[in-house]
Amino acid sequence: MAAVALPRIPPRLRRAVVLPAAILVVWAFVAHHRFVDPNLIPSPRTVASTFRSEVLTAEYAACVAASLKRTFAGYVIAVAVGIAIGTLLGVSRWAERLVAPTFHAYRQIAPFAWIPLISAWVGGGEPCKIAFIAVASLAPVVFNTFQGVRAVAAEHVELARVLEVRRLRFAAGIVLPSASAQILTGLHLALVTSWLATFGSEFFLQISPGVSRILIEGRALGRMDLVVVGVAVIGAIGFALNAGIAAVERWVLRWRPAQVAEHA
Amino acid sequence: MSTQASTPSTVAAPPITARGVGKRFLSNGGEVVALDGVDVEVKPGEFLSIIGGSGCGKSTFLRILAGLEKRDAGHVAVDGTPIDGPSLDRGIMFQDSRLLPWLTVEKNVGFALAHLPKAEARERVAEAIRVVGLEGFEKAWPHQLSGGMAQRAAIARVLVNRPRVLLLDEPFGALDALTKIQMQQELLRIWQAEKSTVILVTHDIEEAVFLGDRVAIMSSRPGTVRRIVDVNLSRPRDRSDSAFASLRRKIYAEFFTVSDAEIEFQI
């Protein structure tokens, strides 16, 4: 059966599956022969049954929805603020001199360092989580927008002058599209960061419904099967988000002769 | 045209006057005189070719007429109105098409028409695309076009604005020889239909003679118009015609010694 089905899988996908499959085999082997304490490394079978009982439930679906909601809330704020700041920095020399040094200092600060301040201002609840996600994802948006906007070709600026293009149309019709590849790189990085920060916000701030619930429970109860399931779910959702934004990138940049390279 | 034009576009091609135009650039701390005392009078509806070697300031002169560069001395006017910045009334074409790669051909062509009602803009774009012979490529991306097609799209983008003056900065300089000849014929057809005043900058003697009513010859350091040659050849012109060849040779002799010219024409 496998021999018949195999040729239909594209070679790239087949190669991508090799490592996870190998890990699964080693894991099953180790668990089966009880080389280590099953409480530390639960068997694949235990993990699978935990997955069914914990993840495939309406309650957990609501948790995933709650997490994604805060991911997107934080992400949208980071994108809106980031593109505005990045564009301003890229367009105005004056703004760049005034703001860029502060921004570069800000980039060096780990997002977690802001948690005490944010929670002091807006409490430890939902607004705090969203603010934390936004703060964590802001830098890649600002940085890439700034770089992209600053690199607008002189020929295109001249074209805008010749065609008597107004300021707003210049920004929307020439500056943003010409910076779009770089801006999208920023948006891509920021989405990945937003998802990582969502987990951070759930782990370090007030407990509330979210994907990390399983992980937090597993840690509290010392149940590694829960932890492994939690890690797998977070990874899978992150993978899906990454694939989603990569598809958006390809679609937006379809005017380019070569397709966008796959992001790592 | 089937509809009434909202602007009296091609009704009157304007004269262009340039007197004593001067331009200096700073380079490596020194001052370079790019243009000095350039005098040109272009009659309404005339096609003037400007020819010169690289660095003679011919492009700078054209950019001053386009309003992209400021002059340091002299006077330039279209229809008696001094030039003070770019205007859609003076369409300029560059050696590169400068199509915006993220817009389709039709969006590129209509880029400057944002101020018009949608239906009118669409009609003008379709008309311009038809004039340059790009029907069927409206939805193509610029990277899918050949060099000649990209320049056609660039011409269309100029034409939609119904300029009374066309300023062409070596527009076919990057095209292969056959495409170039084809584009020259297209340009003449468009010029005769639109009845605009045209100034073409080129370093190609044959192109200057084939297209121009007159050919202004520029010399460099400082850039100035050395001579203006009348091209008294009836249109359509024949490149293999002996009058054409002798005129070409005459201009050739302006740049090279006559013996070089003889060698060239013995072939």
Interface residues (C-beta under 8 A of the other chain):
Chain A: E155 H156 E158 L159 R161 V162 L163 E164 V165 R166 R169 G173 I174 P177 S178 S180 R254 W255 R256 P257
Chain B: A66 L68 P86 S87 L88 G91 I92 F94 D96 R98 L100 P101 W102 L103 F111 A112 A114 W141 P142 H143 R157 N161
